[in-house]
Each structure stands twice: as structure tokens, then as C-alpha cells.
Amino acid sequence: MQAPQPHIVGVRHHSPACARLVAERIRALRPAHVLIEGPADFNERLDELYLPHRLPVAIYSYLSGDDTHRGSWSPFAEHSPEWQALTVAREVGAQVRFIDLPAWHDAFSRMENRYATWPTRSTRSAPKPTSAR
């Protein structure tokens, strides 16, 4: 007997269409586990997200020390695929885990903005404005 293959759903953050698709897929497939893009250092506190919050809410993952500060926000809204995955996974009895490296991980130590298209995006110079004549 062949082991079941993972079902991967690519999403666009904060897309209502993707949020509906994620919820529909989880309800239809009823998986045992749902892995969500979010800071893995928050896994021990996932139950806090199921408290009666008023959306939107966000998680802040960070490292702060004498010479270092790294952090990132993970926002959730009703129309977020990640929020729908969290709530519908619980509805169907799936085990939920976040799977992103935390913002404080050394892999991000040289990145000013881990979500920029290119790591050097913030250091490139902007084009010089031209004057209209």
C-alpha cells in the first residue's frame, strides 16, 4: 500500500479567493495535519489564536539583544488563507503547525526585509526623477 501524498495548496496572502479554496480543500480532504506558513516558534502558543479575538490579529516573532534586532509580523484576517487554514483545520480535527523559520533565525541575519523580492532591494538606488520641460 502506498503512503498518502501531501496535498499542497499554493496561496496568495490575504486573498479571499485563496482563503475560500483553502477552507474548501481542508473540509473536503479532512487531513490529519495542516502545515501553515507562520513562525514555527509560535507553535507552542497556537491555542491562543483560537481565543475569541476580533480580527485582524498578528503575531510578532523577534530576536532583540544588545547589537541585534530582527523581527517580522504575521498578520491574520478573516480573508487570509492562513487564518482559514487555522480555523478549518481545528474544525475537522487536524493537527496544526506553523512551518516558517522564525524571524530571529540566523538564515535572516543579513536580510533587512525577508519579504522583499530581492535581498538587496532596499540597497539599490532609486531612479533619478526627470524634470518635465
Helices and strands as residue ranges (DSSP letters): H 16-29, E 33-39, G 40-50, E 57-64, E 69-76, H 81-91, E 95-100, G 106-108, G 121-123
